[in-house]
Amino acid sequence: MSEVTPPVAPGTPCWIDLGVPDAARAMEFYRAVFGWDYDEKGAEYGGYITALKHGKQVAGLMETPEAANGAWWGVYFATDDCDGSVKRATDAGGTVIAPAMDVMSLGRMAVLHDPQGAQFGFWQAGDFLGSELVNEAGAFAWNELMTSVPDDSAAFYEQVLELQTQQIGGGGFDYRIAQLANGPAFGVFGDPGATSPRWTTYLGVDDADEASRIVLANGGKVVREATDSPFGRFAVVTDPFGAEFAAMDLSKADPTQQPDV
């Protein structure tokens, strides 16, 4: 297993969570797709639910009325100073959705929109590090921003997360990798037709084609049929509430291209 050990470098995607209108239905769906178990928190945690794989915390889930207008997967970036990160983001044109707040002794968090409207968050770890398992079936393996203005988007995250991006595309294909000292952190995909900029989370599976079949059998949809890439074979799908994610078989990756998280 690829277990995460502290410290997590600032700028690293460190946690993902899901907002849905029906938590029980979502738990059933994701258990079928990823084999997740769940730790259902009490009222003091606002009913937050933690998804577990092999007993390790891999994602969060919350039932919220706002998700009736569109469920979502969200990504959080590690920071040593949540308030300072929020200030850098707003100075660079970002908008605060949920201001920096303490989550008991677990850590400090904030949720924002970037200047193009893509949602993301910051997580300053306390007792809770974030995802304990990555780059495995049932855990997140990659995060990717789709944007129609990749130059502007890359510049924003470079400034806010204090990292650099590297263009790896060519021939009209615009794709950038955000680089940290310990390796690639996430991707920025330039798509002129991306009218709704958004972050997409790639979750590991044993078989992308079989995952697509399980998604369909449990009320989800396949947005893009399974296809090969240097990073692994993947399909883009949605859950029954329309929250989009990618199911990626990392065993099919070119070992020279597989990202670190």
N, C-alpha and C positions, 0 to 999 in steps of 0.2 A: 504494500500500500504506500502511496505517496502522502505521508503524513506531514502536516505543517508544524514547524517548530519556531518559536520566537527567537529573535525579533523578526517581524514582517516589515520589509522595507517600505517607507512612505511612498505612495504612488502605486502600490501593488493592489490589484483587485483582491479584496480579502473576505467579502461576504456577498451573498445574493439573497434576496427575499422576494416573495410573491404576494401581491395584493389581489384578493378574490372576493366575490360576494357570498360564496358558500364554501366554508372551510372543509366541512365534512366531505363534500363532493370532490373537492380538490385533493384531499388526502387520499381518497379512493383511487383517483386517476393517477396520481404520481406514484402511489404504491405499485400499481400495475405496471407502469413504465420503468421505474427505477428500483423497485423493491425496497422503498424507504420504510423505515419505522418512524415513529413520532414521539416527541416529548411535548405534551400539551401543558403549557405554563398556566399558572393560576391567574386570577383576576388582577393581582398586583402587577402582572406583566402585560395587562391589556389583552389577555387571551392569546398571546403570541405562541406559535407552534414551531418547534425546531424539528427539522427532518434529519434523520440519522441513517448512515450507511456504515455497516460493520461497527455500530456503536459510536461512530464519530459524527460530530455535527457538520452538516454539509450545506444547509440552506434554511431559510426561515419562511414562514407562511402566516398570513394574517387575514382575517375576515374583516372587510371594511366596506361601508356603504358606497364610498367613492368608486369602488371597483365595478359597481353595477353599470357604469358608463364606459367601462373598459378595464379589464384586468391587466396586470403588468408584472414583468420580472424587473427588478432593480438591482444595480450593482453599487457596492460601496468600496471606496478606496481608502487604504490605510493612511493614517496621518498621526504624527506625534503631537499635533496642535490643531484640534478641530476648529477652534475659533479663528486661528490664523489662516487656516485653509479656506474657511468661509469668506474671510476678508479678501484674500487673493482672488477668489472666484467672483465676488461681487465687483471688485475693482476691475476685473477683466470682462465684465458684462453679464455675469451670471445672475440668476434670480433665486432668492431663498424661498423654499416651500415650507420647510420645517426648520426653524432656527436651531442652533447648537443647543443641545440639552443633554443632561446626564440621564443614563438609563441605569438607575440604582448604582450598584458598584461594578456593573458589567463594562461600562465605558461611556463615551460621549459621542453623540452622532448629530448629523445634520443632513437635510435633503434639499437639493437644488435643481434648477434647470440651467443648462448651459445657454449661451446666447441664441442658439438655434432651436431650443425647446426640448432637448433630450434630457431626461431625468437621470440623476446620479446622486450618490451620497458619500459622506465621509464617515469613517469609523476610527475613533481614538480608543484603543483597547485599554480596558481596565482588567477585571477578572476574566473577561471574554475576549479571546484572541480574534475570533472569526472562524472561517472554515477550517476544520481540522484535517480534512482530506481533500486533495485535488488531483486532477489528471488521472482519474480512475472512473470506471463505470459507476454511475450514480452520484458523481461529484462534478463540480464545474471544472472545465478544462481551458476555457478561453472566453474572453469578452471582446465584443467588436461594436464600434460605433459606426452606424450608417448615416451619412450626411451628404447633402448636395453641395456643401461648401467646405471641402476637406482642408484647404489651406487655412481658413478661419478656425475651423474646429481643432485642427492639430495645434495651431498657435495658442488657442485657449487652454487646452489641456497641458501643453508644454509649460505655460506660465503658471497654471494653478498647481500642477502636480510636480513641478520642477524636474522635468525630464526632457528627453529629446525623442523625436520621431524620425524614422528612416523610411524613405520611399523604396519599396521593393517591387512596385508594379512597373508596367511598361506597355507600350503599344495601345494606349488608350485606357488601360486598366490602372486605376489609381488606388493603391493600397499602401498604407504606412503602418509600421510597427513601432510602438512606443518602447523605448529601451530604458531599462534600469541597469544598475551595476551588475546585478545577478542574472540578467537576461531579459528576453521580451516580456512585456507586461500585458499589452492588449493591442488590438488593431483599429485602424481608422480606414473605413472603406468609402471612397468617394463615388457616389451614385447621383448623377444629375437629376434622376427621377425621384429622388428620395424627398417626397413632400412632407413627410413626418419623420424628422431625424430621431433616431432611437438607438439605445444600446440593446444588443442581442447577446444573451448568454448561451454558450455552448456547454452542454452537459454530456458527460461520457456515457456511452452505452457499449454493450458487447457486440451489437450488430445493428447498424443504422436502418437497414431494410426491415428487419424484424421489429425494431422500435417503432417504425412508421405504421406497421400493421397493428401493433398494440395501441398506438395513439388512436387510430381510426376505430378500432373495436371498442374503445372506451370513451367515445364521444368527442375526440379531438379532430383536427383537420391537418392534412399535409399541404403545406404552402409550396414547398419545393421538394420534389422526389430526391431520394438519396443519390448523391453524386460523389465522385472521388475528388480529393484535393491533396496538395502536398502535406497538409496537416492532419489528414484522416478522411474517411468516408463519412459524409454527414447528410442529414435531411433537416429542412426547416419545417417546423410544425407548430400547431397551437393546441392549448388545452381546451376543455369544453367552454371556457369563458373568453377565449380569444387571446390569451396571453401567449405571445410568440417566444419560442426558444429553438435552439438547434440541438439535435441528437447526433453526437459524433463518436464514431468508432476509432479510437486512438491507435488501435493495433494496425490500422491501415495507413498510418502516417509514414512519410519519409523521415527516417530518424535524424537526418540533418536539418529538417525543417520543423520538427515538433516543438511547440512553444513551451517555455517554462511559465509557471504561474506563481 
